[in-house]
Amino acid sequence: MKKLLLLCLLALCTVSLLADEVEVVLKSGRKIRGEIISEDAKTLVLKRGSGGATMTTPVLISQIASRKVIKTESTAPAAEVSRGTPSSGTTDANSSNATVEKSHTALLSTVQNFLVDKTGRRRSADSVGRARYVALYFSAHWCPPCQRFTPVLVDFYRKNKSGDNFEIIFVSSDRDPAEMKKYMMERNMPWPATAYKSVAQDKLNNKYGGNGIPCVVVLDGDDNVVAHSYVNGEYRGPQEPIDTMMRLLEE
């Protein structure tokens, strides 16, 4: 009987939380505000945004330092609360008129000023800083499995890239810069790459690279690895991390 009563109280508390907005403070110091959609032992899913520009954001429970419920004074139904317009003089990263919230602080510090496009021209890292997820693609022109997978990834990118939902960075293992450029041009890669033999390329290889290629590593906004082609030393291939990223984006 006591156990049943405890479960009922827990359920009531959960419903109460779902009706309000929460502000989550991550261990990195980043703050995220939104309406709780669901929560389990590993993941908290928030609905963020205003008007029609809403999105869901999964947050790993292990990365949360603290959180607080933000009571709303509006008499509108709870489902409509998150779509309200912020009061004047305040800054809300979820508002379409607010300054875009940047993430991937550590990744940006590594790749800033070292990104290029398929022609070899320097490319801004803004799309990386705004992305919810970033997939690092370790690959090379001389690698047959890479040649087979890259067209699949290009097609995936063109069909699924929407605003700032994700970005891909190509980290080359080519033998020389000409081969890297040829690879990017032949496959018409639409995403940025780390400049050949740059500090950024070396750092990403050392920190995230696996034992072979093609290898895909997906990072969340705090640069935590949420999917990797290598799991406990076992090679899972490049498609599995991409599928994981899409599931997270759809939650």
C-alpha positions in Angstrom: 0.0 0.0 0.0 2.8 2.4 0.9 4.6 1.6 -2.4 1.4 2.3 -4.3 0.9 5.6 -2.6 4.5 6.6 -3.3 4.1 5.8 -7.0 0.9 7.9 -7.1 2.7 10.8 -5.6 5.6 10.5 -8.0 3.1 10.4 -10.9 1.4 13.6 -9.6 4.8 15.3 -9.3 5.8 14.3 -12.8 2.5 15.7 -14.2 3.1 18.9 -12.3 6.6 19.3 -13.8 5.3 18.6 -17.3 2.9 21.5 -17.0 5.6 24.1 -16.4 8.8 25.2 -18.1 12.1 24.3 -16.5 15.6 25.8 -16.8 18.3 23.2 -16.9 21.9 24.2 -16.1 24.4 21.8 -17.6 27.8 20.9 -16.0 29.4 23.0 -18.8 27.5 26.0 -17.5 25.1 26.2 -20.5 21.5 26.9 -19.7 18.6 25.4 -21.5 15.0 26.4 -21.0 11.9 24.6 -22.3 8.8 22.5 -21.6 9.4 18.9 -20.5 8.0 16.4 -23.0 9.4 13.3 -21.5 12.0 12.0 -19.1 13.5 8.7 -18.3 16.6 7.5 -16.4 19.0 8.7 -19.1 17.4 11.5 -21.1 15.3 14.6 -20.5 13.5 15.8 -23.6 12.5 19.5 -23.7 10.3 21.4 -26.2 11.9 24.7 -27.0 11.0 27.6 -29.3 8.1 30.0 -29.9 5.3 30.2 -32.4 5.8 27.7 -35.2 9.6 27.6 -34.6 9.6 24.9 -32.0 12.0 22.0 -31.6 12.7 19.2 -29.2 16.1 19.0 -27.4 17.3 15.8 -25.8 19.5 16.4 -22.7 21.5 13.7 -21.1 20.7 13.4 -17.3 24.3 12.7 -16.5 25.2 16.2 -17.9 22.7 18.1 -15.8 24.2 20.1 -12.8 20.8 21.6 -11.7 17.4 22.5 -12.8 14.5 24.6 -11.6 10.8 24.8 -12.4 9.7 28.2 -13.9 6.1 28.9 -12.9 4.2 30.8 -15.5 1.5 33.3 -14.7 -0.4 32.9 -17.9 -3.9 31.3 -17.7 -3.4 29.7 -21.1 -3.1 25.9 -21.3 0.3 24.5 -20.4 0.8 23.3 -24.0 0.7 26.9 -25.2 3.0 28.4 -22.5 6.2 27.8 -24.4 4.8 29.6 -27.5 4.5 32.9 -25.6 6.5 36.0 -26.7 9.2 37.1 -24.2 8.7 40.4 -22.5 10.5 43.4 -23.9 14.0 44.0 -22.6 14.7 40.3 -22.1 16.8 37.9 -24.1 15.4 34.4 -24.9 17.4 32.1 -27.0 14.2 30.3 -28.0 12.7 33.5 -29.6 13.0 33.8 -33.3 14.1 37.5 -32.8 16.7 36.7 -30.2 20.4 36.3 -30.7 21.1 32.7 -31.9 22.4 30.6 -29.1 25.8 29.1 -29.9 27.0 25.8 -28.6 30.0 23.4 -29.3 32.3 25.7 -27.5 35.2 23.3 -27.3 34.8 22.2 -30.9 34.7 25.8 -32.1 37.9 26.6 -30.3 39.5 23.8 -32.2 38.2 24.3 -35.8 37.8 28.1 -35.8 39.9 29.6 -38.6 40.7 26.1 -39.9 37.6 25.2 -41.9 37.6 25.1 -45.8 35.0 24.3 -48.4 35.4 21.9 -51.3 37.3 24.5 -53.4 39.9 25.0 -50.6 38.6 28.4 -49.7 38.3 29.3 -46.0 34.8 28.7 -44.6 33.1 30.2 -41.5 32.4 28.0 -38.5 29.1 29.7 -37.8 27.1 26.7 -39.0 29.0 24.5 -36.5 28.3 26.8 -33.5 24.6 26.9 -34.3 24.1 23.2 -34.9 22.3 20.9 -32.4 24.6 18.0 -33.4 27.9 17.9 -35.3 29.0 14.7 -37.1 32.7 14.3 -37.7 33.4 12.3 -40.8 36.8 10.7 -40.9 37.4 9.5 -44.5 39.8 9.5 -47.5 39.7 9.3 -51.3 41.9 6.2 -51.4 39.6 4.3 -49.1 37.1 2.1 -51.1 34.5 1.8 -48.2 34.7 5.6 -47.9 34.0 6.0 -51.6 30.9 3.8 -51.3 29.6 5.6 -48.2 30.3 9.2 -49.1 27.6 9.5 -51.8 25.1 8.1 -49.3 26.1 10.7 -46.7 25.9 13.5 -49.3 22.4 12.4 -50.2 21.4 12.1 -46.5 22.8 15.7 -45.9 20.8 17.2 -48.8 17.6 15.5 -47.8 17.7 16.0 -44.0 19.7 19.2 -43.4 17.2 21.7 -42.1 18.3 25.0 -40.6 20.6 24.3 -37.6 19.6 20.7 -36.9 23.0 19.3 -37.6 26.3 19.9 -39.4 29.0 17.6 -40.8 32.8 18.2 -40.7 35.0 16.2 -43.0 38.3 15.2 -41.4 40.6 14.0 -44.1 43.1 11.1 -44.1 44.2 11.7 -47.6 47.8 11.5 -48.6 48.1 15.1 -49.8 45.9 18.3 -50.1 45.4 17.8 -53.8 43.8 14.4 -53.2 41.6 15.8 -50.4 40.4 18.6 -52.7 39.8 16.1 -55.6 37.7 13.9 -53.2 35.6 16.8 -52.0 35.0 18.0 -55.6 34.3 14.6 -57.1 31.7 13.8 -54.4 30.4 17.4 -54.2 30.7 17.5 -50.4 28.4 20.3 -49.2 29.8 20.5 -45.7 33.1 22.1 -44.4 36.4 20.2 -43.8 39.3 20.9 -41.6 42.2 22.3 -43.6 44.8 19.6 -44.7 47.4 18.9 -42.0 46.0 21.7 -39.8 46.1 21.8 -36.0 42.4 21.2 -36.1 42.7 18.1 -38.2 45.4 16.6 -35.9 43.4 17.4 -32.7 40.2 15.9 -34.0 42.0 12.8 -35.2 43.7 12.4 -31.8 40.6 13.0 -29.7 37.8 11.4 -31.7 39.2 9.3 -34.5 38.8 5.5 -34.5 41.1 2.7 -35.6 40.0 2.9 -39.2 37.8 4.7 -41.7 35.1 5.5 -42.7 34.3 6.6 -39.1 31.5 8.9 -38.0 31.5 10.5 -34.5 28.4 12.5 -33.4 28.7 15.3 -30.8 25.9 17.1 -28.9 25.9 20.8 -28.2 28.3 20.3 -25.3 30.6 18.2 -27.4 29.8 15.0 -25.7 30.1 11.9 -27.9 26.6 10.6 -28.4 27.4 8.1 -31.2 30.6 6.6 -32.6 31.5 4.1 -35.3 33.6 2.3 -32.7 31.8 1.0 -29.6 34.1 -0.6 -27.0 36.6 -1.4 -29.8 34.0 -3.0 -32.1 33.5 -1.4 -35.5 29.8 -0.6 -36.1 30.3 1.2 -39.4 29.5 4.8 -40.4 25.7 4.5 -40.8 24.9 3.6 -37.2 26.0 7.0 -35.7 24.0 8.8 -38.4 20.9 6.8 -37.6 21.4 7.6 -33.9 21.7 11.3 -34.6 18.4 11.2 -36.6 16.6 9.4 -33.8 17.8 12.1 -31.3 16.6 14.9 -33.7 13.2 13.3 -34.0 12.6 12.8 -30.3 
